[in-house]
Amino acid sequence: ACQMLIDSEASTENDSYALLLTDGHSWNSRAFERLRAQILRMNSERETNFHVIIFGVDMRNQTARDQCMLLSNVTKKSIYRDASSTNIDACFDEAIALIKGLVAKNFYNPGLIMEKF
C-alpha cells in the first residue's frame, strides 16, 4: 500500500492516510522497521504527509503494540488506539473526524485504496 501511495500523483498534492487494523498475531518487526523508515523518508521529501491510523484490535502482542504506538508518531495526525468490540465504533468515529478535517480543507479526493496483507 505504501508503494501505491508513493507512485500516486495524488499523494504529492494532498496528505494521505492509511488505516491499519491489527491484532498483532502475525506481526513482523523487520517489516515494521522498513515501513516506518519509508514513511519518515517520504514525509521528509514531500510537502504532503502520509499519516497512519492504527487500531490494535484485542492486541495481546506487546511488541507489536509498542511498535504500533511508535509508528503512530510519524506525524502529529497519526494515531494508535487500543480497540475491542466495545469501543471499535468510537475508534472509527475518531478516525473519520480526523480524516474529515483533511477533506474539508482539500476538496479534491483521490479515492480510497484498500489492501489486505
C-alpha positions in Angstrom: 0.0 0.0 0.0 2.9 2.4 0.7 4.4 1.8 -2.7 1.0 2.5 -4.3 0.9 5.8 -2.4 4.4 6.7 -3.3 3.6 6.1 -7.0 0.3 8.0 -6.8 0.4 11.6 -8.1 -2.4 12.5 -5.7 -0.1 11.8 -2.8 2.1 14.7 -3.9 -0.8 17.1 -3.8 -2.7 16.1 -0.7 -2.0 14.4 2.7 -2.8 10.7 2.7 -4.0 8.4 5.5 -3.5 4.6 5.9 -5.8 2.7 8.3 -4.2 -0.3 9.8 -6.2 -2.8 11.9 -4.1 -5.5 13.5 -4.4 -8.0 16.3 -0.6 -8.4 16.3 -0.8 -12.1 15.7 1.4 -12.2 12.6 3.5 -9.1 13.4 6.8 -8.8 11.6 9.2 -6.4 13.4 11.5 -6.1 10.4 8.7 -5.2 8.0 7.5 -2.6 10.6 11.0 -1.0 10.7 11.1 -0.8 6.9 7.6 0.7 6.8 8.4 3.3 9.4 11.6 4.3 7.7 9.9 4.5 4.4 7.1 6.7 5.8 9.6 9.0 7.6 11.7 9.4 4.4 8.6 10.0 2.2 7.3 12.7 4.7 10.7 14.4 4.8 10.9 14.5 1.0 7.5 15.8 0.2 5.3 18.8 1.1 2.5 16.5 1.9 2.4 13.9 4.7 1.5 10.2 5.0 -0.4 9.7 8.3 -1.1 6.4 9.9 -4.2 5.5 11.9 -3.7 2.2 13.7 -6.3 0.2 15.7 -4.8 -2.6 17.8 -7.8 -4.9 17.9 -7.7 -7.1 21.1 -3.9 -6.8 20.9 -2.1 -9.3 23.1 1.4 -9.0 21.4 3.1 -6.3 23.5 6.0 -5.9 21.0 3.5 -5.3 18.2 1.6 -2.8 20.4 4.7 -0.9 21.3 5.8 -0.7 17.6 2.3 0.4 16.5 2.5 3.2 19.1 5.9 4.2 17.7 4.6 4.1 14.2 1.7 6.4 15.2 4.3 9.1 16.0 5.4 9.6 12.3 3.1 12.7 12.1 1.0 14.8 14.5 -2.2 13.5 12.8 -1.2 9.8 13.1 -2.8 7.9 16.0 -2.8 4.5 17.7 -5.9 3.3 19.6 -6.5 0.1 21.5 -9.7 -1.3 20.1 -12.2 -4.0 21.1 -15.8 -4.9 20.3 -16.8 -2.4 23.0 -15.1 0.7 21.6 -14.4 0.0 17.9 -17.2 2.4 16.9 -15.6 5.2 18.9 -12.2 4.4 17.2 -13.7 4.7 13.8 -15.6 7.9 14.7 -12.3 9.4 15.8 -10.6 8.3 12.5 -13.5 9.8 10.5 -13.3 13.1 12.3 -9.5 13.2 11.8 -9.8 12.5 8.0 -12.9 14.6 7.6 -10.9 17.6 8.8 -8.5 17.0 5.9 -11.3 16.5 3.4 -12.9 19.8 4.4 -9.7 21.6 3.7 -8.9 19.9 0.4 -11.9 19.4 -1.8 -10.1 17.0 -4.2 -10.5 13.4 -3.0 -8.3 11.0 -5.0 -10.2 7.9 -3.8 -9.9 5.1 -1.4 -7.4 2.3 -1.7 -7.8 -0.9 0.3 -5.2 -3.6 0.6 -5.2 -6.8 2.7 -1.8 -8.0 3.9 
